Amino acid sequence: MNKFLIAIAVLMLICLNVRAESDFLVDEFIAGKNYPRPESHIDYDYTSTEYIPIKLKVCNEISTRDKRKYLFGEEVNLQVKSNVFYKNKLFLKKGTPVTARIEQIVESGMNGIPYYIYLSDFKIDGLEESKILSDYYKSGINLVYWIYPFKWALTFLPPSGILTNLIKGGHAKITTADVITVYYFPQWK
């Protein structure tokens, strides 16, 4: 036991003696070069967190079960679900058309991992895209929490635990009843 403690103490002393040295490659690369400071928005109020939630719904259902596979980058049509007010004025009317893009479709995997559909790049007529904070995803039924304990319970029977790899998760489906919320920040520049 004493040898173990002495070994740990020696390692700690060796580690304390290490000091950071400058990287000669970095010094050589930046030598003689002048890098300007990036511009900052002086007029912008960085403490502004005021936002407008905009509730949307899809016009047509999107499902990973569909025979016609949806493609990455495909455009999806949505519309504003209800009137949106900002400072007691009508900001967006119900039914205003919105477009989004399918950013990614993740296929289901072994052990109950479900499908996922990711939507991004929401575009609303009359609003700047750079002021819209939007990411939305929907997943299918996740069976992982059921499959993994079952798999580990079967490990004492060698081939039986492997059979749980064949179980896949559920399909993802975005319906017209789903509410997709994006946020518009009017103070952003």
N, C-alpha and C positions, 0 to 999 in steps of 0.2 A: 504494500500500500504506500509506503514511504517513497519507493522508487517512482511510482505513478505520480505522486504529488510533485516530486522534484522534476520529473519530465514536463509536467504542465507548467511549472514555474519557469523553467528554462525556455520553453516555447513562448511564453508570454514576454519574457525579457527580449528574446530575439525579435518578436513582432513589434515591440515598442521601439526598437532601435531602427526600424525601417523608416525612411523619410521620403517624401515625394520629391522627385527631381523633374526639371522641366523637360518637355518632349522636344528633342532637337529637330525632328521632322516638321513639327508645327512651327517652331521658331524659324526654320529655313523657308517654309512656305509663305509666311506672312511678312518676312523681312522686306522692307522697302515698299510695301503696298499700303495704300491709304483706303480704308473702308469708311464710307460716310454713314452717319447715323440714319436709321430709317425715320421717315416723316411720321409725326404723330398728329392726330386730330386734336388741335388745341381747343376748338369750340365744342367738342363733344363732351357731354356729361357722362362720365363712366360709371356713375352711381345709379343711373336710370335703369330700373328693372320693370318699368311699366310695359305690360303686354296685353294683347287682346286674344282671348281664346276663340278659335274658329272651329266649330263642329262641322264635320263633313260626313258624307255617306257615298258609297260607290254606286254607280248607275247600274252596273251588271255585276253579278257575283263572280268572284275570282276563286278558283279552286285548283289545287294540285291534282285532284282526282279527274279533272277534265281531260278528255281524250286529246284535245288540241293543247299541246304544252304551251304555256306562256313563256315568252322569251325574255331574257334579260334586256333591259332597256325599253321594253314595250310600254307604250303610253296607256294609261288607265284614266277613264273619265269618272269624275266625281262631281258632286254638287254640294253647296252649302245647305246644311240640314235645317237651320232656322235663322231668322233675322239676327244680325250681329250689330250691337249698339256700342258706340264709343263716345264718351262725354255727352250722353243723352241725345245723340244724333245717330240716325241710321247709317251704319258703316258699310254693311254688306246685306243684300237682300237674300231671302230664302230662294234657293234654286240657282244661284249664281254658278256658272260652270267653272270647274277646277280640273286641272290635269296633273297627273303624277306619273312617275316612272317606276317600273318594277326594277328595283336595284339588284335584288338577288332572290333566288329560290333555292333553298337548301333542301336536298332530298332526305328522306328518312334513312336512318341507319340501323345498324345492328343493336340489339339489346333495348329496343323500344324508343330510340331517339326519333322524334317526330319531324315532319316537314315544317319549314318556315317560309313565309313570304315577307319580303321587306319592300316597303314603298318609300320613295324619297323624291326630291326635286319637285315639290308641289308648286304649281304656278296658278295664281289667281289674277284674273284681269284687273288692272288698275292698281295692283300692289307690287312693290319691289320684291324680287325674289331674295335679295340679300337680307331682307328684314324678316323673313319667314323662317322660324325654327321648326323643322319638321323631319321627323323620322317615325315610321310606324312599322310594326311587324305583328304578324299573327302566326301562331303555331298550332299544330295539330295536337292530338292527345299524346301526352308524354307518359310512356309506360316504364321509364327508367327506374323509378322508385319502387316498382313492383318486380321488375325483372332482375335487377342486381342482387337483392337479398335472396331471391329464389335461385339464382345462378350460384351464389356462394354457398347456399345450403346444399346444393347438389355436387359440390366439388369433391366430396369423398367418394363419389361414383364417377370415375374419370371421364367417360364419354358423355355422360348426361348433362353436365354443366355447359358443354359446348353447344348443345342443341338450342339453348336460349339465344344464341347469336342470330338465329333465323327469325326471331320475332322483331317486327319493325313497328315504329310509332305510327300515329295517325296522320291523316291528310289535313293540310291547312286550308281554311276556307274563309274568305272575307265576304260577308253577306251584306245586303242592303240595310239590315237592322243594326249592323256594327257602327259604332260612333268613332270616327277618327278625328282626333283633336290636334290641330296645329296652332302655333302661337305666332302672332304678328307683333313685332316690337317697333312701334312708330317712331321712337326716339333714336334708333340706331342709324348710323350713317355709313 
